[in-house]
Amino acid sequence: YFLILCYAVYFSVRYNWAEFCGLARTALRLGLILSLVATLVRPDLGIHQFGILRGSWSGLYLHKNIFGNVASLLVALCWSQAAAGLGGLRWRWLDTLLGMVVLAISGARTAIAVLVGVAFSLVSGRLWLRGSAGVRLALCAFGLLASSLLGTLLYVNFDRLSGMDWDRLLTGRVSLWRLVIYLVAKSPWIGYGFKSFFEMQ
């Protein structure tokens, strides 16, 4: 972590924001391209072979969620630069397309949800900063209306939602969360050591 911090300080001093975003996009782009090539050459290493994630692409990142997070970060950088008017248009479109393809391949739903949130935040922020008072009032009204509709839908469909197989939908996370809560309650003060809790006897 100290080495990463040193690199972060160096890059923040050496490059301006536009140059730093360009370097970050280049690194992410190369990582995704190499992951796709490596997966096509060695699918046994780039695709999950066992368990609930079997068949999901992970590339060089060992897990599909990390693969998707890298793609999501690349697209978010492209959109942020577009909102700020930075970077070449052609490369932005190519990087966005690459990130979207990898997101679809990885199937990382969390990364997709985060990217949707980033897009909504960028659009809302741009409208808020450059819009008139009427536009800002409309944004506030839309936020209140959306929150009310979401709460109403959750309340009306509570029985249907509670009857769904959330463990399968969330790829085993519900069972994992239950186990984590049990283990935290079992050893709340000293924890389970350096290794992951499921490796401890």
N, C-alpha and C positions, 0 to 999 in steps of 0.2 A: 504494500500500500504506500509506503514511503517513496518508492521508486516511481509509482504512478503519480503521486503528488508532485514529485520533482518534474516529471514530464509535463504535467498540467501547467505548472508555473512557467516552465520554459516556453511552451507553446503560446501561453497567454501574453508573454512579454515579446516573443519573437514575431508573432503574426497578428494582423488585425482580424476582425470578426469574419470578413468575407473570405480571407485566405484560410482561416482556420476551418470554416465550414467546407471550403473546397477540399482541404486535406482530409477532413473527416469523411466526406462523401467518397473520395477516392479510396480510402481504406475500407469503408463499408462495401463499396462496389466490388473491389477486388476480392474481399472475403466471400461475398455471395457468389461471384462468378466461379471462384476456385471451389466453393462448396458444391455448386451444380456440376462442375466438371468431375470432381472427385467422386460424387455420388453416382454419376453415369459410369465411371470407370470401375469403382468399387462399391456397388450398392450394398454389400454386406456391412460396410463401415458407415455409409451415409444414410442408411434407412434403418429404423428400429426393427429388430428381428423378433423380439419376444414381448410378451406382456400386453397390456391394454393399448399401448402405442404402436403395436406391430403394423408395419406398412407406412408409417408416417416418416416424412423426410426430416432429417436433422442436419445434413451436410457435415461440415467440419466442426460443428458446435455441440455434438453429442446429445442434444435434446431438441425436439421440434420447437419448443417454446423459445429457446434462445435463438434458434434460426429465424423464427418469425419476428422476434424482438429486434434483431439486427435489420431485417427488411423494413420493419415499421419505423425504426430510427432513420433509415435512409430516406424513406418517403417523407417523414416529418421534417427532415432537414431541407429537402427540396421545396416543400410547401412553405416553410418558414422563409427561405431565401426568396421565393416567388413573392411572398407578401411584402418583403423588405426591398424588392427590386434588385436582388443581388444574384450573381451567377449567370452562366450562359443558358439560354432558353433550351437549346438542343440537348445539352447534357442533363438538364433538369427533367425533361420529358423522358429521356432514356433511363435515367436512374429511377424515376417514378414508376415506369413500366416494369423495370427489373424488380423493384421492391414489391409491386403488386403481384407479379407472377410468383415470387418466392413466398409471399404471404398465402397465396392460394394453395401452393404446393405443401407448405408446412402445416396448414390448417390450425395455426395458433390463434384461437378465438380471442384470447386475452389481448394479444398484440393488435388484432383487428379492432377490438373495442377501444383500445387506447388511441389508435389512429383516427377513429371516428371522433373521439373526444378532442384530439388535436385539431382536426379539421373544423369542428364546431367552434372551438375556442378562437382559432385564427379568423374565421369569418365574423364571429361576434365581435371580436376585438377590433377588427378593421372597420366594421360598421359603427361601432361605438365611438371610435376615435375620429372618423371622417364623416359621420352622419350628422344630421341636424338633430334638434331637440325632439322632433317628432319621431325620428328613427330610434332614438334612445328610449323614448317612452314605449314604442312598439316592441322593442327588445325586452323591456321589463315585463310588459303585458304577456308576451309570448312565453317568457320563463315561468311566470306564475300560472299561466294556462296549462303549459306542458307538465308542470309539477302536479297540478290538480288532476289532470287526466290520468297521469301515471298512478297516482295514489288511488284514484277511483277504480282503475282497471285492476290493480293488485287486490283491492278489497273485494270486488265483485267476483274475481276468478280465484279467490283464495283456496277454495276446495279443490279446484282443478290443478292449481299449481302445487299444492301440498301432496297431491296424489301422483305427481310425476316421478319418474326414476331419475332423480337429480344426480345420483352417484354415477350412473352411466353417462348422463349428459355432460358431467364435469370430469369425465375420465378418471373416476376413482377418488376424487378429491374429498367427497363427503366422508367416506370411510377413513381416509387419512386424517381429516380434521377431528373425527371422533376419537381416533387413537391418540392424536396429539393432545387433545383436551384431557383424556384419561391419564396420559403419561405426565403431563404438567401437574395435574392434581396429585399424582403419586409421588413426585419428587419436585416440589415447587422451588426449593431453595438452592439445591446444589446441581440440579439438572442432570445431564447424562454424559458429561465429558466432552472430549474434542470431537469424537466421531458423530455421525448421524444417529438419531435415537433408534432407528430400526436396525442398526448394526450392533447395538448393545445387547448383551445377554442379561 
